[in-house]
Amino acid sequence: MLDIRFIRDNPQTVQDKSAQKGYSVDVSHVLRLDDQRRELQTKAEEIRRQRNELADGLKKTKPTPQQIERGKALKTELAEVEDRLRVVDEEFFAALKKIPNMPLDDVPVGASEEENVVAKTWGELPQFDFAPKTTGKLPRLAIG
C-alpha cells in the first residue's frame, strides 16, 4: 500500500502509473476522503481537549449544572464525530488498498506478454529435436 503522503504529493503520477498497470483508480476520491478523515480527527482531538479541560477544572470543586450539561454535550458530540470518523476511515482504507504500487520509470509499458523486454538471460536455452507442446495448462497431480 502506498503512503498517503506520496499520493498527496504526486496525485497525477499515481493516477498515470496506476493506469499503466491497468488499474482504474480515483486518486481525487482518495484525497477527498483523506481530507475528511484528517478534518474529523482534528475535530475529535479538539473535543477531547475541551473535555479534558472541563474535567481538570472540576477536580477541586463540585460541578455546576452548566458544567454537567457541557460535559454531556461534549460526550455526545465526540461519539458522533468518532462514528463518522470510523465510517470515513473504512472507506478511505478500502479505496487506498485499491491503488497499486508504482512501477519504476525504466519499466517498459506493455499490455501483453509479447511486449515484455528481456532484461537478462542466464544459462543456455534447451534445444529440442521436436516441437515442445504448450497447452497452457499445468498437469494434474494425483493425490491419494
N, C-alpha and C positions, 0 to 999 in steps of 0.2 A: 504494500500500500504506500502510495506517495505521501510525503509530508505536506500538510496543508499550507505551510509557508512557501514551499516550492510552487504549489499550484497558485497561491495568491500572487507571487512574484512573476510567474510565467504562464498566465492563463491561455494565451494563444498558442504557445509552444505545446502545452499539454493537449489542447484541442487538436492541433495538427498531427502530433505524434500518435495520438490515440486513433485518429482516422487512418494513419499509415498502417497501423496494426490491424485495422478492420473493425475497430470498436466505435460505436456511435454513443458518445457521452456528451452530457450537457454541463460543461465546466461552469457556465454562468449560474446554473441552478445550484451547484455545489457551493459556489461562492456566496450566493444569497442565503443558503442555509447556514453557512459559516458565520455570516454577519448576524443572522437571527440568533444563532447559538451564543455568540460572544456577547450580544446585547442582553440576552436573558441571563447569562452567567454574571454579568456585571450588575444587573438589577437584583439578582438573588443575593449577591455578596453585599450590596448596599442595604438590603432589607435585614440581613443578618447583622450587619454593623449597627444599624439602628436598634435592633432587638437587644444586642449585647450592651449598648449604651444605656438603654432603658433598664435592663437587669442590673447593671452596675450601680445605677442611681437608686435602686430600690433595696440595696443590701443593708443600708443603715436605718432606713425609715420604713414606715408602713405605707404601702402603695395607696394612692388616691383612686377613686373610681375612674377618673380620666386616664390614669396610667394603666389601670387594668384593661380598660377598653382599648387603649392604644396597643397594648401587648397582644390582645386577642386579634386585633385588626392586622398587626404585623404577622402573626402566626398564620392567619388565613391567606394573606397576600403572598407570603413565602410559599405556602403549599400550592397555590395556583401557579406561581411562576415556576416552581420545580416540576410540576406536572407538564406544563408547556415545554419546559427545557428537556424533559425526558422524551417527549414526542419528537421534538426537533432533533435531538441527539440521535435517535434511532434512524430517522430519515436521512440525516447527514451522513452517518457512518455507512448506511446502506448505499447511498449514492457515491460516497468516496471509494468504497470497495469495488465499484464498477469501473473505476479508472485504472487502466493497465499501467505497468511500469513503462518507462520511456526507453525506446531503443536508442543506441548510440548514434551519433551523427554519421559515422562511417559505415553503418549497416545499410546495405542496399535495400531499396524498397521493392517488393515483389508480391504479386498476388498469388503465385503458384510455385510449385517446386521447380518448374522449368526455369524460373527467373532467378533461382539461387546462384550464387557465385561460389566456386570452390576456392577456399582460402588457403588450404594446405592439404597435401596428400602424404600418406605415410605408408611405407612398405610397397610391395609390388601387388598390382591388381591380378587376381587369378585369371588365367586363360583357360577356357574350356573348348573342347573339340565338338561341343554340342551347344544348342541354344538353351540357356537356363530357363526354367519355367517360372514365370512371375504371375502368380494368381492374385496377389494382394491379400491373401488370407493366410493366417497362421495355422499350422497343423493342430488338430485337436489331440489332447492328451487323455489317455485312458486312466481314470482314477478308480482304483479298485481295492 
